[in-house]
């Protein structure tokens, strides 16, 4: 995935941090990939650059789907496939 990120002009990489994401996070840091999603604290919305990726659990998945559906309704997101 890191190679694909560079292929697509340093594309923004957002990944699920738990499970295998922990090892992937270490590789991103080791290779100093420049455009990675920082962990966002669900309580205050602040970005934590020391931790990378999206931590998925029941609450965060529900929040994600709620925001996605809102974006679909408002026209901020269009699914083209």
N, C-alpha and C positions, 0 to 999 in steps of 0.2 A: 504494500500500500504506500510505503514511503516513496518508492520509485515512481509509482503512478502520480503521487502528489507533485513530484518534480516534473514529470512528463507534462502535467497540466499546469505548468507555470506557477509552482508553489501553491497548489490548491489548498484551501482550508480543510484540515482534517478534524473531524469530530467523530469520536468513537465511544463505545460503552466501556467504562473504566473497570468495572468489576469482572471477575473471571479472567479470561486470557488478556483482557485489556490492560492488566497490570504489567505484563511482560511487554506488550506493545508500547505502553507509555515509556518504559525504560529504553526501548530502542529509539523512540522519537527523541528522547533527551540525549542519548548517546550520539546520535547522528545530527543533533542540533537542528532538527527540522524547524523552520521558522514560522509556520502558520498553523498552530494547533489550538483547539478549543480548550480554554482553561476551565477548571471546575467552578461552577457558580453555586454559591451558598443559597439554598432555597429559602432561608429565613430572611436574608437581607438583600439578596440579588447581587452581592459583590463577587467579583471575579477573584479567584485564588490562583495565581500563576505558579504556585509551588505544586499544585495538583492538576493533572490534566484529565480531560475526558468527562463524559457524562455518567454520573453514578445512577444506575437504574435500580429502582425498588418500586413497590406498589404505588407509593405516593408520587414519585417523580414520573412514572409512566402515565398515571392519571392526569397529572399537570400538563405533560407534553401533549396528550391527546386532546385535552380541553383547549389548549392554546391553538393546536392545529385546526380543530373544528371551527374555532372562532375566526381564524385567518381564512378558512375556506368560505365561511358565511360572509365575511366582510370584503372578499375579493382580493385580499392581500396575498393569497396563495392560490395558484391554479394548477391542478393536476392534469397533465396533458397526455396521460397514457391510460 
